[in-house]
Every structure is written in structure tokens, then in C-alpha cells.
Amino acid sequence: DHGGRSDPREEAELLELLAWEFYLIDKLPDAITACQRAMHIRQQLGEWTAVSANHHSLSVYHWYSANRELAHGHAAKASEVLDADTDDPDQLVQLGHAFAMQAYLAGLVSNLDLSMTLIARAHDIANRTGDSDLMVRVRLIENYGVMLMGDESGRETILSILQAGPKHVDELYSAGWSNITYLDVEQRRLDSAAELLDISIPLMMEHDLPICRVWQTGSRARMQLMVGEWDEATADADRVLDEPSAPMARTWPS
């Protein structure tokens, strides 16, 4: 507001950082607005790697906003704006993240064949580039698919990845906690889910990740409902519904 006219590239970068912060503190409409502004600038500059990254981010923001159609659309555009035959390492890594997001969304609608095909492409890129964040994301999504196909070895692999993660939990690893606890509830490993949620929800609070905290609290409300702990289920559901929270996280509490 007070620093004078920004360089377009700097403005886009600041908007992207702001959008990511809005997402992490569960202010999704603001995250979407900031990211769209950043993407418009990147398009004008012809910076297609950054455009792809913004499509990827918008896919995440719209998915948590319970808009699957827009989430799928942005995930597809994240790969479409890039050259599939590129040798540029930055573009390759971003292409890998785009394929990984498409694989994740395909798995959520039980299109597991497509999901595994896409994640295999992302895994190949991760191997070629040696990008550690991409490899972690790929391995997590691969093993969500393994769990969805009924193989519990995927669960042990996910836990090993999370346990080897950084001391200061970031969004990449917090998403792993959210998904494994959700799948434990979904697949009726309720004792295991309770044990992990007792670990993960305090982690989300400690590392200031409200978007994942409310998601996991909603999962815990669903779990408590299943085992007849009515008061605890109601209390957790109220925690999610009584404060602003991502529409997707409100499904089971409602």
C-alpha cells in the first residue's frame, strides 16, 4: 500500500505468497482472488511455469471450497500450459506437480487406473529431476491409491514418510496426515484413526495449519459418531461449524 509502484513480477510473487497464506489460515475466497490476480500478471509476462503453478494452487483452493468441477479444470490446465517435451528443469518439476494433482483428484473419485497412470508420469519426472518435494508428494499420492485398492502396505509407507518429515510440519506433510486419518476412518480402522488423530490435530495446532486442523477435526467427529461417542462427536462438529472453515471440511460435521 505504501511502497510505490511494484514491478509486475514482484507483485505476482507477493500475491502468490499471500494466496498461500490465506489458504493455510482457511480464508479460501481471499486465496482464490489473490491467486487469480497473480496468474493474470504471469500470463501477461508469458511466465508459463508460474501460470501452471497458479493453476495448481487454484485447483487445491477450489477443491477445499467443495467445487470439484473447477478443481479438475485447473488441475488439467496446470499441465496443458506447459510443454510436455520440455527439458527445462523448472517446467519439468511443475509438470510433475500438475500430474500429481490430477492423479490425486482422480483417486478421490475412484478412477484408480487413471490415477496410477498419472502418478507414474509424475514419479518419472521426480526421478529425472531429483526434486525432493515432488518425490514426497508423488510417494504419498501413490500410496493413497494403494490404500484405496485395499492394500494396507500403503498405510505403512505413508506413516514412514510422515515420521521422516521435517520437525516443522508444512503443508506437504500436513496433507499426508489429513489423508491417512481420513482413510483410516473411511476404511473403519477406527482405533488406529483415533491414535493418529490424537497426534495429528495437536501438530496442526502447533504448526498453525488451520485448514488441516478443521479437516481432521471433522474426521474425528465422524469417527466418534461411528463408535457412539455422541457428546464428543457433537463437540467436534460444533468446533468446525461454529467458525469459518473450508466448505469441504464441513461435510461430515454437518
C-alpha positions as CSV (number, residue, x, y, z in Angstrom):
1,D,0.0,0.0,0.0
2,H,2.8,2.4,0.8
3,G,5.8,1.2,-1.2
4,G,5.2,2.8,-4.5
5,R,4.5,1.0,-7.8
6,S,5.6,-2.6,-7.8
7,D,7.5,-4.4,-10.5
8,P,4.9,-6.8,-12.1
9,R,7.0,-9.9,-11.4
10,E,7.4,-8.8,-7.7
11,E,3.7,-8.1,-7.4
12,A,2.8,-11.5,-8.8
13,E,5.2,-13.2,-6.4
14,L,3.8,-11.3,-3.4
15,L,0.2,-12.2,-4.5
16,E,1.1,-15.9,-4.7
17,L,2.7,-15.8,-1.3
18,L,-0.4,-14.0,0.1
19,A,-2.7,-16.5,-1.6
20,W,-0.9,-19.4,0.0
21,E,-1.0,-17.8,3.5
22,F,-4.8,-17.2,3.0
23,Y,-5.2,-20.9,2.1
24,L,-3.2,-22.1,5.2
25,I,-5.3,-19.9,7.5
26,D,-8.5,-21.1,5.9
27,K,-9.6,-18.0,4.0
28,L,-10.2,-19.6,0.7
29,P,-12.2,-16.8,-1.1
30,D,-9.3,-14.4,-0.4
31,A,-6.8,-17.1,-1.5
32,I,-8.6,-17.6,-4.8
33,T,-8.8,-13.8,-5.5
34,A,-5.1,-13.2,-4.9
35,C,-4.1,-16.3,-6.9
36,Q,-6.2,-15.2,-9.9
37,R,-4.7,-11.8,-9.8
38,A,-1.2,-13.3,-9.7
39,M,-2.0,-15.6,-12.6
40,H,-3.2,-12.8,-14.8
41,I,0.1,-11.0,-14.3
42,R,2.1,-14.1,-15.0
43,Q,0.1,-14.7,-18.2
44,Q,0.9,-11.1,-19.4
45,L,4.6,-11.7,-18.7
46,G,4.5,-15.1,-20.5
47,E,5.8,-16.9,-17.5
48,W,4.1,-20.3,-18.1
49,T,5.8,-22.2,-15.3
50,A,4.3,-19.8,-12.9
51,V,1.0,-19.9,-14.7
52,S,1.0,-23.6,-14.2
53,A,1.8,-23.3,-10.5
54,N,-1.1,-20.9,-10.1
55,H,-3.5,-23.3,-11.8
56,H,-2.2,-26.0,-9.4
57,S,-2.9,-23.8,-6.4
58,L,-6.3,-22.8,-7.7
59,S,-7.1,-26.5,-8.1
60,V,-6.3,-27.0,-4.4
61,Y,-8.2,-23.9,-3.3
62,H,-11.3,-24.9,-5.2
63,W,-11.2,-28.5,-4.1
64,Y,-11.2,-27.4,-0.4
65,S,-14.1,-25.0,-1.4
66,A,-16.1,-28.1,-2.5
67,N,-16.1,-27.1,-6.2
68,R,-14.8,-30.3,-7.8
69,E,-15.5,-29.1,-11.4
70,L,-13.3,-26.1,-11.1
71,A,-10.6,-28.1,-9.2
72,H,-10.4,-30.6,-12.0
73,G,-10.4,-27.9,-14.6
74,H,-7.5,-26.0,-13.1
75,A,-5.6,-29.3,-12.5
76,A,-5.9,-30.1,-16.2
77,K,-4.8,-26.6,-17.3
78,A,-1.7,-26.8,-15.0
79,S,-0.3,-29.4,-17.4
80,E,-1.8,-28.1,-20.6
81,V,0.0,-24.7,-20.4
82,L,3.4,-26.5,-20.3
83,D,5.4,-28.2,-23.0
84,A,5.2,-31.9,-22.3
85,D,8.6,-32.4,-24.1
86,T,10.4,-29.7,-22.2
87,D,13.9,-30.2,-20.8
88,D,13.7,-27.1,-18.6
89,P,14.1,-28.4,-15.0
90,D,11.7,-25.9,-13.5
91,Q,9.0,-26.6,-16.1
92,L,9.6,-30.4,-15.6
93,V,9.1,-30.2,-11.8
94,Q,5.9,-28.1,-12.3
95,L,4.6,-30.6,-14.8
96,G,5.3,-33.3,-12.3
97,H,3.2,-31.5,-9.7
98,A,0.4,-31.0,-12.2
99,F,0.3,-34.7,-13.0
100,A,0.4,-35.5,-9.3
101,M,-2.6,-33.2,-8.6
102,Q,-4.6,-34.8,-11.4
103,A,-3.7,-38.2,-10.0
104,Y,-4.9,-37.2,-6.6
105,L,-8.2,-35.9,-7.8
106,A,-8.7,-39.0,-10.0
107,G,-8.2,-41.2,-6.9
108,L,-10.8,-39.3,-4.9
109,V,-13.5,-40.2,-7.5
110,S,-12.2,-43.8,-7.5
111,N,-10.8,-43.6,-11.0
112,L,-7.8,-45.6,-9.8
113,D,-6.5,-46.7,-13.2
114,L,-6.2,-43.1,-14.4
115,S,-4.7,-42.0,-11.0
116,M,-2.0,-44.6,-11.1
117,T,-1.1,-43.8,-14.8
118,L,-0.8,-40.1,-14.0
119,I,1.2,-40.6,-10.8
120,A,3.6,-42.9,-12.7
121,R,4.3,-40.0,-15.1
122,A,4.9,-37.7,-12.1
123,H,7.2,-40.3,-10.5
124,D,9.3,-40.5,-13.7
125,I,9.7,-36.7,-13.6
126,A,10.6,-36.8,-9.9
127,N,13.3,-39.4,-10.7
128,R,14.7,-37.3,-13.6
129,T,14.8,-34.0,-11.7
130,G,15.7,-35.2,-8.2
131,D,13.2,-32.7,-6.7
132,S,12.6,-33.8,-3.1
133,D,9.2,-32.1,-2.6
134,L,7.8,-33.6,-5.8
135,M,9.1,-37.0,-4.8
136,V,7.4,-36.8,-1.3
137,R,4.1,-35.7,-2.9
138,V,4.3,-38.5,-5.5
139,R,5.0,-41.2,-3.0
140,L,2.2,-40.0,-0.7
141,I,-0.3,-40.0,-3.6
142,E,0.9,-43.3,-4.9
143,N,0.2,-44.9,-1.5
144,Y,-3.2,-43.2,-1.1
145,G,-4.0,-45.2,-4.2
146,V,-2.5,-48.4,-2.7
147,M,-4.7,-47.9,0.3
148,L,-7.8,-47.2,-1.8
149,M,-7.2,-50.5,-3.6
150,G,-7.3,-52.3,-0.2
151,D,-3.6,-52.9,0.4
152,E,-2.6,-51.8,3.9
153,S,1.1,-51.7,3.0
154,G,0.4,-48.3,1.6
155,R,-0.6,-47.1,5.0
156,E,2.8,-48.2,6.5
157,T,4.7,-46.4,3.7
158,I,2.7,-43.2,4.3
159,L,3.5,-43.4,8.0
160,S,7.2,-43.9,7.4
161,I,7.2,-40.8,5.1
162,L,5.4,-38.7,7.7
163,Q,7.7,-39.9,10.5
164,A,10.7,-38.9,8.5
165,G,9.4,-35.5,7.7
166,P,10.7,-32.1,8.9
167,K,10.5,-31.0,12.5
168,H,8.4,-28.1,11.5
169,V,5.4,-29.6,9.7
170,D,4.5,-27.9,6.5
171,E,1.5,-28.2,4.1
172,L,3.0,-31.1,2.1
173,Y,3.3,-33.3,5.2
174,S,0.1,-32.0,6.9
175,A,-1.9,-33.1,3.8
176,G,-0.4,-36.6,4.4
177,W,-1.7,-36.6,8.0
178,S,-5.1,-35.4,6.8
179,N,-5.4,-38.1,4.2
180,I,-4.2,-41.1,6.2
181,T,-6.5,-40.2,9.1
182,Y,-9.4,-39.7,6.7
183,L,-8.8,-43.1,5.0
184,D,-8.5,-44.8,8.4
185,V,-11.9,-43.6,9.3
186,E,-13.3,-44.3,5.8
187,Q,-12.0,-47.9,5.9
188,R,-13.1,-48.4,9.5
189,R,-9.7,-48.7,11.2
190,L,-11.2,-46.6,14.0
191,D,-8.8,-47.4,16.8
192,S,-5.9,-46.6,14.5
193,A,-7.6,-43.4,13.4
194,A,-8.1,-42.3,17.0
195,E,-4.5,-42.8,17.8
196,L,-3.3,-40.9,14.8
197,L,-5.8,-38.0,15.3
198,D,-4.5,-37.6,18.8
199,I,-1.1,-37.0,17.3
200,S,-2.0,-35.0,14.1
201,I,-4.6,-32.5,15.4
202,P,-2.1,-31.1,18.1
203,L,0.5,-31.0,15.3
204,M,-1.7,-28.9,13.2
205,M,-2.3,-26.5,16.1
206,E,1.4,-26.3,17.0
207,H,2.4,-25.5,13.4
208,D,-0.5,-23.1,12.7
209,L,-2.2,-25.1,9.9
210,P,-6.0,-24.3,10.4
211,I,-7.0,-25.7,7.0
212,C,-5.8,-29.2,8.0
213,R,-6.9,-28.8,11.7
214,V,-10.5,-28.3,10.8
215,W,-10.5,-31.1,8.2
216,Q,-9.0,-33.5,10.8
217,T,-11.4,-32.4,13.5
218,G,-14.3,-33.1,11.1
219,S,-12.9,-36.6,10.5
220,R,-12.7,-37.1,14.3
221,A,-16.3,-36.1,14.6
222,R,-17.3,-38.7,12.1
223,M,-15.3,-41.3,13.8
224,Q,-16.8,-40.5,17.2
225,L,-20.3,-40.8,15.7
226,M,-19.5,-44.3,14.4
227,V,-18.5,-45.5,17.8
228,G,-21.4,-43.9,19.7
229,E,-19.5,-41.1,21.5
230,W,-22.3,-38.7,20.9
231,D,-21.1,-35.8,23.1
232,E,-17.6,-35.8,21.7
233,A,-18.9,-36.1,18.2
234,T,-21.2,-33.1,18.7
235,A,-18.4,-31.1,20.3
236,D,-16.0,-31.6,17.4
237,A,-18.7,-31.0,14.8
238,D,-19.6,-27.7,16.6
239,R,-15.9,-26.7,16.6
240,V,-15.8,-26.9,12.8
241,L,-19.3,-25.4,12.2
242,D,-19.0,-22.5,14.7
243,E,-16.1,-20.9,13.0
244,P,-15.2,-20.0,9.4
245,S,-13.9,-23.2,7.7
246,A,-13.4,-24.7,4.3
247,P,-16.7,-26.0,2.8
248,M,-15.2,-29.4,2.2
249,A,-14.2,-29.7,5.8
250,R,-17.8,-29.0,6.9
251,T,-19.4,-32.0,5.2
252,W,-19.2,-34.6,7.9
253,P,-19.7,-32.2,10.8
254,S,-23.0,-31.1,9.1
